[in-house]
């Protein structure tokens, strides 16, 4: 499989932190059995997202290995332009649980016009989505007694995020907000990292990056929104990375629908600040008719082995008991 990829040099690692305002809550319902795999998912409520417009119940789909052992936790974070999406492809979850991780595929509040069940009038804008991810990290690090994962995690939490989900994973791997909500490692698939990059804002090849990030932040085109030090810049994950950030594995395709500058910006930033043990992978492939190459979880099957190896290395070095992927 390696001849399909262009490998770049290893660089520093990045950790992401997020504000969390929610607590663990009991299991809600069992999900339908998976098509195949190593665990049957159970849907639980992991917390509550608070806002002036009301509270939103937040759920995850938990996959716990059937071996009675303790393992690192992996948060799986879906994409969807910050305003759409739900639990991601079950194959990603099963690949991770089969590799020996406790897996939590999470929901988070969505920017308009999207809404979670129970979101009501909440706008779902920054920093609410990263608050929700931070809450999930804390919940996965120390599951409630009512959770299927209680007693089954070892306190280490990594993440796999795609597109907007990779943006949130990067944000939370880079730095903590409250105690216990910085990821220990993250795999980033086609993420958005610098919302105010001028080249990215005008890139409309296969997605509407500028409209999506402005909608997420809640600002209109202009210096106050788009300029250096403006609202988009201040909310961007790249700004949070320091030498104290956790390791990140940054992945994209050569003509990714996510503006290519996003990959380069974060690769350069983690190298510049000296984040330890980072990796990067640019997948070179022929573009489709629309001129773009694959995006986010669509190329997961091709990078699963490398991603799982990175998570094992990053989390095992901190006392993980995760198994090697078969």
N, C-alpha and C positions, 0 to 999 in steps of 0.2 A: 504493500500500500504506500510505502514511502516515496516511490517514484512519482506519485501524484501530487506531492507537496513541495513547496519551497520553504525550507527551514531557515530561519534566521538565527542569530546568536541569542543565547540566554541573556536575560537582563533581570533587573531587580524585581522584587515581589511587592504586591500592593494589597492592602486590606481596606475594607470598606466599613464605615460605621453609619448607623442610622438612628434617628431619634425614635424611641419606642414608647407608646403610651397605652399598651394593651397588656392583658394578662391571659394566662392559659385558662381554658374553659372546657367542660366535659365533651366527650365524644358525641357527635350528633347521629350520623347514619353510616351504615356500611355501603361502600360503593359496589357496583357490579364486579364480578370476578374478572381479572385481567385475561386477555386473550392467551397469554402464556407468560411464564416468568417465575420468579422466586418468592413472591409475596402477594397477598391479596390486599388491595388498598382499602383503607378506612377513612372516611371523611370526618374530620373533627373541626371544631371551632377553636382556633388557637388564640384569639384575642378579640379586641374591639377597637375600631378606629374612631377616635373622638373628633368632633368638629362643632362649630357653632350651630350647624344645621342638624345636628343629631349624631347618634352613634351608629356605626356600621359593623355588623358581625363579620369577622374575618375567618375564613376556613382554609384548611390545607388537606391534601390527600396524602396520608401517611402510608409508607411501605416499610415494614420492619422485617428483617431477616428472621427466619423461623428456627434459629439455632440457640436462642436463649443467651447469647453472648452480648457484650457491649461493643458498640461501634461508633465511629464518628458520624455526625449528621451531615446531610447535604440538603440545602435548600434549592429547589428548582424554581426558577422565576421566568414566567412566560413573557413574550413580547406582545406587540399590538399597538404601536404608535402612541403609547401612553393612554389611549382612550378605548382600548378594546382588548379582547383576549380572556382566556380562562386557563384552567389547568392545561399543561402542555401535553405533547405526545407521550402516551403511556410507555412507548418503547424506551425513551430516555430514562424514565423512572425505573423501569425494570432492569435496564442495563446497569444502573447504579446500585440498586439493591442486590442484584446478582453478584456485583463486585464486592459486596460486604459492607455497604453503608446503610444507615437508617435514612430514608429519603422522605422529604416533605415538599410536595409540589404545592405551591401556595397561590392563593388569591391576594390581590391588593386593590385598594380603591382605584377607580378609573376617572380620568378627566372626561369632561363632556365631549361628545354625546353619550359616552359609555357609562354604565352603572353596574355595580354589583347588586345582587339580591339584597335588599334592605338598605341600600346606600341613600335612598331618598333624595334630598336636595343638596347633599354634599357635593361640592365641585370637584373633589378628587385631585386637586392641583398640588404642586410642590409646596411644602415638603411632606404632604400626606402619604404619597406612595412610598417614599423612602422611610417614613415613620412606620408604615405597615411592615416593610421588609425587616426593619430593625426589631420590631416586635416579634416577628417570626424567628429571627435569630435567637433572641433571648428565650423564646419558648422552646426551640429545638435544643438549646444548650442545657435547659433544665425543665424537662416536660412535667406537666401537671400529673398528679396521681391518677387522674381520670383518663389520661392519654394512653393509647396503645404503646407509646414509646417510653413510658415511665420505667426507669431502671435499665433501659436498653441503650442509652447513649453515654459516651465517655467525656462529654463536655467540649469536644472540638466540633466546629461547624464550618463547613465549606459551602460553596454555591456553584451552580451552573445556571447562567442566565443568558437569554437570547434577545437581541435587539434592545427594546426598552428595558427588558429584564436584565440584560448585560449592563446597561447603564446603572440600574439600581444595585446590581452586584458590585460594580466598580466603586460606586459611592460608598458602599458599606464595607468594602475591603480596604479602602483608603484610610479610614480613620473612624474612631468611635464617636458616638454622640452621648449616649448614656452608658452606664456600665454593662459590659457583657454583650454589646451589640456590634462589635467589629468582627467581621468574618476572619477566619484563620487562613483561608485561601479561596480563590474564585477562578472559575473558567468563564471567559467572556466571549460569547459568540456574536459577532457583528454588532457591537454596542455603539451607543452615542455617548461621547465623553466630553466634548467641547461644544456646547449648544450655540455659542456665539461665533464660531469659526465662519468667516465671510464666504469662503468657497463652498462650504457645506450648506449654508443658508440658501444659496441660489441653485443648488443641485436638485433638479427635478426629473432625473433620468427615469427612475423606477419607483420613487417614493416622494413624498412632500415633506422633506426634513424640516424646512423652515416653518411651515404651518403647524407641523406636529409639535415641535418644541415650544413655539410661542403659545400654542393652546395649552400645553402642559404647565408652563410657567404662568400664563395668564397675562401676556403683554402684547402690545401691537408693535409692528415694525417701526424702528426709529432708534436714535442713540440711547435712550433710557432703557430700551429693551435689548438691543443688539450690540451696543458698543462695549469697549473694554471697561470692565467694572459695572456693566449694566446687569439687568436682572437675569438674562440668559447666562452670562459669564459667572455670576455669583452662585448659580445653582448647578454649575457644571461639575461632574465628578473629577475631572482632571486636576482641578484646583486643590483637591483635598490630599493628593498623594505627597508623601514625605518618605524619608528613609525608615520611618516606623510603620509604614503601610505593610499589609500582608501580601504574600506572593500572588500574582495573577498570571494566568495563561491567556494571552490576547490572540484571538483567532478571527480571521475574515477571509473572504475570497477576493480575487484580484479586481473584479468589477462589481463588487458587492452593491446591492441597492442602498445600503448604508453608505453615505459619502466616504470614499476611500481615505480622505484626510482624517477621519475619526480614528481609524486604526493607527495611522502614522503618528498622530498627536499623542496618543497614550503610550505607544512604544517609546517615543522620544522622551516623554515626561518621566516614566518610571526609570529609564536609564539615567536621566539627568539628575534626579534626586537620590538615586542609589537604592531603590527598592530591591531587596535581596531575592534571589531565586526565582525571578520571573522568567517566563518563556513566551515565545511568540511564534505564530504560524500563519503564513499567508498562502492560501490554497490557490494554485493557478489552474484555471480551467477555461474552456471555451465558452464565450457568452451565448446566452439564448437569443432568440429573435429580437427581444426587446433591448438587447445590448448589455444586459446585466447577468451576473453569475449568481450562484445560489447564496441564500441568506439564512443566518441564524440556525435554528434547529433542523432546517432542511438538509444541512450537511452533517448533522450529528453522527449518522452511521459511519461516515468516513473519518471522524476525529474521536470517536468514543474511546478507542484504545489509548490514544495519546492523552486525552482528558482524564481518564481514570488513572493512568500512570502518574500524571501530575498531582492529582488529588491524593493518591496513596503516598507519594513521596512527601508532599507538603504536610499531610496530617499524620502519617506514621511517625515522622520525625518528632512529633509532639505527643507521642504515646498512643497513637491510633492502633486499633486492632483490625482494621479493614483488610479484607482478603484481596489478593491479586485477581484482576479480571481474567477470566478464562479465555 
